[in-house]
């Protein structure tokens, strides 16, 4: 599969640190960021690369040459005239699905997983999506249970009151069939208003695919960050020094902190049936932020028998979880996954969902939810923790082979209180 990397940006915000270096050549621990990305791609078997270049193009081409030094083949498209962030795609001979990446971002991703997802779902476009610490000012993707993109919410668009922290990271698998839907013959020419005809990838190509069933999102907790400002660059450098960037690649085993929901993240109210009942426990967002920066994944595993009891629909539960992610996101915290059990073994409730009234393998104290997360996110359970406020949480963690900690009790695992959760997570992170 060909890889197209857009490397023509000027990097105006970070130029105060590197005024004479194009953004793709900015060094992180003495290795240019684009070189790191090319090495990662090569190691995964992606060796046919096209770089679209513009600003300081000569410096980029002089450094990488034909790519043979890195064991890859590199071709160049020099954008003499600004064509927008997708115009170059219409000038390239792309006859099969390709990876489209942005050299403005720092990433270390298992692209073979993403490509496998793309092929399995048979869409025209697959977007790499992930949670981040500032969803309130990021472009958001809303998708259905299968990952089909239903809405594309740009930064300037109105957004729902509550939403899933699913951010478009700017990494894509794209079929060239998508490009055929736009007339590319005029790109680069002067229109009747005297302006150069350009193409915007997000607004003109991708966003219109929302709701068609032809575009999917591939959710992943892997490392993708913009380094466009001095502050973000310094943060990325710290992550490289800690080994976080490479470690987050899903080809590597992950460590996770599994969290129960009710009584651990939100205030316990019994059977929570309405989003208005959901309220974060004080200090929880800070604790989850610490998990986010510790190298552990933050994964919620929760029993939700209210589904089987017919008291809450799947849609209503999703809204409750959207509220949880929104409230956490406002405080700079995020979750890498949410897994819930909708079953309940006891029958006889008015309005119950009969097919969900089963003795399943995912309802805690059974470890099914943890095992599912471990399979999907490549989690090393022996180096992970289960934290909850009930005996069943601890039993599930032990059954999965995790370390355990119980909030508010001395009976199981490590004694904790809600107020000590942050200090506990700090200790684990260190």
N, C-alpha and C positions, 0 to 999 in steps of 0.2 A: 504494500500500500504506500502510495506517495504521501509525503508530508509537506504541506505548504506552511511556512512560518513567515508571518508578516513582521518584517524587521525594519520598516521605514520610518517609524515615529521619531519625532525630534526630542522627546523627553525634556520638555521645557522646564518642568518643575524641579527636576533633579539636576539640571544643568549647572546649578550653582555649586554643586559638589564636583561635577566632572564636565567642565565647560568645553573641553576639546575631545571628548570621547562620545561616540554614538551610544545610545542606551544599551544595545545588545552587547557591547564590548566592555561595559562597566564591570570591573573585577569584584568578585566576592572571594575573599581569601586567595587573592592573586590569580583566580581563574575567571575569565569573562562569563557572564551569566548565560549567554547563548551557547558557549562552548559546553557548559555543564548540561544544557538541555540536549544538545546534539549527542553527547556521550551517552546520556540516559536513553535516548531514542535508539542509538546504535545497539546498545546492550540488550534492547528488547526486540531487535531484529528489523527496525525501521531505518533503512539505509539510503533511501531514494528521497532526497530533500530538495525543495525549491525555496529559496529565500527571496522575498520581494523586498527590495531595498530602495531607498531614496536619499534621506539625509545622511551625509557622510558615507555614501555608498562605497566609495573607493576604499575607505579604511576597513569596512566589513569584508569586502571582496579580497583585499590584500591579505587579511588575516586568515580567512578560511580557505581561499583558493578553490580548488576543485573538490575539497573534502577528503582527499586520499590520506592525508595525515591522520585522520580520525577513523579511517576505514569506511567512509560513506561517500556517496556521490552527491555533490552540491551543484545545482544550477541556479541562475539568478534571473530575476526579472527586475530591470531597472525602471523605476517609475519616474520618468523625466517630468511628466505633467501629473499633478495631483488627480487621482482617479477615485478618491474616497477609500474607505477601508475595505472595499470588496471589488473595486474596479479591476484590479490586476487579475482576479480570478477569471474574468471574461477574456483575457488575453492569453491565458495559458491553455495548453492542450491537456485537459483533464477528462479522461475517458472512463474513469472508474471512481468509486468512492475514495475519498482522501481525508486525511487528518488536516484540519486547519487550526493552527496554533498562533498565539500572539507572543512575540518576543518581549512585549512590555511586562509580561507576568513571569514570576519565578514559580516553577512547578517541578514536581517529581511525582509522576503518575504512572501506574501500571496501565499503559494504553492497550495492551492486549486484552485485558479485562473489558475495557470500554468498547473496543472493536467487536469483541464477542457479543456483548450486549446489543450493539447496533445490528449485527447480523441476525441475532435471534429475534429481534423485534421488527425487522424488515421495514424500518422507516426510511424516509429520505434524509432526515437529519437527526443526529443525536447530540444533545447538549451535555457538557459536563457541568453538573450543578453540585453545590455544596453549601453548608451553613457557614456563616461568618459572624464576626463580632459587631457588625454594624448593618444589619439588614434594613434598618429604617431609612437608610439613604443609598441602598443598592438596588439594582434591577432584580426583580423577583420573577420566579417561574411558578405557576400554579398548574399542577398536573393531577390526573386521576390515579386510581390505585395501580394501574398498569404502567404508569409513567408517561402517558400521552399528555402532551402539553395542551392545556386548555386556555390559559391566559398568559400573556407576556406583559409584565408590568415594568415599564421603563422608569427611571428615576423621576421623571417629570410627571408621570401618570398618577392619578388618584389610586390609592390602594385600600383594601379592606381594613376594617378596624383591627382584625386579627388575621394573621397569615402564617403559613409555614416558612421557616427560615431556610429557603431554597434559593440560592443566588446563582445567577449565570456567571460562570468563571471565565468565559471566553475561549474555551477549548471545544472543538467540534469534530464530529465525523459527518461528512457531507457527500451526498450523491450529486454528480454533475447535472442530473435531471432537474435539480432545483434551479440551476442557472439558466436553463432553457426557458423558464417562465418569465424572464425579463429580457427585453430587447437590448442586447449589449452592443449593437452596431454603432450607436452614437456616443458611447463612452469615450471621454477624452476630447470630444469635439466641442465647439462653441455653440451654445443654443441661441434662440432668438433674443434672449435677454443679455447676450454677451457673456454668459457664464459657462465655465467648463462643466460638461455633463459628468457627474460622479455617481457612485452607487454606495449606499450605506448598508452594511451587512445586516445589522440588527433590524433597522426600521423598514427596509425595502425587501429583504430576502427572508429573514427568519421570522419576524413577528407576524407577518401575514399567514404563516403556516399554523399558527395557534388555532386549535379547535378543529383542524382538518383530520387529525389522527395520523398525520404523516411525520410528526416531529415528537421525539421522546426525550426525556431527561434521564441522565445516568447519574444518580446520587452517589457521592463518594466523600469520605472524610479526608482524602489525601491533600497534600500541601499544594495550594495555589494561592499566591499572594502578589498583589501589585507592589512594585518597588518604586513608584513614580515620584515619591517625595523623599526628602532627606530622612524624615522620621521613619517612614516605612522601609527605606533602604537599611537603616541601622537595625531595625527589628529583624529584617531578613538575615542580615549578617549574624546576629545573635543566634537565630534559629539554625543556621549552618554550623556555627561553632558548637552548639549543643547536640548536633546530629539529628535534629528534629525533621529537617526537610526530607532526607533520605529515608529515615525510619518510618515516616507516614505513608510511604509507598506500600500499597496493599499486597505487593509481592512479599513483603516482610510481615512476620507475625506482629500483631498489635497487642498492646496492653489496654485494658478497659476498666473503668469503674462503673459497674452496673448500679443504677439507682431505682429503688421503688419510687412510686409517684406520691400517692396519698399518705400524708404524715411524714414524708421525707422531703419532697419538693414543695408541695402545697399543704395548706392547713387541712387537717383531717376533719371532715364533716359527715362521716358515715358514707353512705352510697351517694357519691357526687353525681348529680343528674343534670345540672345546668351550668353553663359557662359562668353565670353570675356568681356561683358558689366557689369558683376557683380563685384562690388567693395565695400568692407565693409566701412561703415562710421567710421571715427576715433573715438575711445573711446567706440564703441559698444561692442567689445569683453570684455573690462573691466566691462561694465555694466552687461553683461550677466553672467560673472564670479561671480559678486556680487549676481545676482539672484540665481545662482547655490549654493552659500553658505548661502543663506538667509532662506532656508526652502520652498521657492516657486518653483514651476515648471516653466520652461521657454518654452512656447508653441507658435509657429508661426501659425497665421491664416491669409491667404492671398488669395485675388481674383486673379485668373489667366485666364482672358478671352482670352489670346493668344492661349489657347488650343482650345476653341470653334471656334475662328477665323481662325484656321488652320495654324497659324504662328509658333507654337511650338508644338512638339509632347510630349506625356507623358514621353518618354525616355529622350528627351532633357531637359524637366523641371526637371526630376530627377537628371540629370547631373548638372544643375544649383544649385540645392539644395545640391548635393554632394559637390560642390565647396564651398558653404556657410558653411557647416559643417566642411570641411577640413580647411578652413581659420580660423574659430573660434577655432577649435581644436588645431591649431598651437599656439594659444595664451592662451590655457588652459580653454576655454569656450565650453559649449555644450548646445544643445537643447534637451528637453525631448519629443518633438513631433512637427511634421510639418503637418498642415492641409491646403488644398487648395481647392478652388472652380474652376472647369474647365469650368463653364457655362458662357453664355452671352446671354441676352434676345433679342438683336437686330440682325435681319437677314439682308442678302444682301451682305455679304463679299465674295469675290472670294476665293475659297478654304476652306470655312467654313465647320465645322463638324456639319451637320444638327441636329443630335440627341442631341447635346449639346447646341443648340440654344433654351433654355427654360428659363422660369421664375422660378428659383429654390428656395429652402429654405436655401441654404448654402451661397449664394452670399451676402456679406455685402452690405447694412446695416442690412440684416436679420441675426439672431444669430445662424444659423445652424451649422457653423463650431465650435463655442464655445460650443454649446450643445453636439455635437458629441464628442469633446474632454472631456467634463465633464462626459459623460457617460462611455467612455473607460478608463479614468484615475481617476474616482471617485473624481472629482473636486467640491469643494464647491464654486459655482459661487459668492455667496454673499460676500465671503472673498477674492475674486480675482480681478485682474485689467486687463483692456484692454488699451493698449498703442498704439497709431498710429499717423500718420501725416495727417489724413483726417477726414472729418465729418462723413463718413460712418463707420469708425472704432469706433468712439465714440457712434454712434447710435446702432451699433451691440452690443457693450459692455453694454449699457443701456438696450437694449432689452433682453439681457441674464441675467441681474440682477447684473452686475459687477460694481465696481468702474471704472472710466475712467480718462484718461489723454491724452491730445492732444499736440503733438509736434508742436511748432512754432505758436500757436494761442491762443488768449484769449477768443475765442467764446464758447468753450465747455470744460467741465471738468477743470482740473488743467493746468494752463499755463506752458508750457515747451519749451525748445529748445533742439536740438540734443546734444549740449554741456552740458546740465544740466541733461541728462538722467541718468548718473552714480550717481550723487548726489541724484536724486529722488529715485533710486533703493536702495541706501544706507539708505535713510530715511525710506522706507518701511520695509527694513530688520531689522531695529532697533525697 
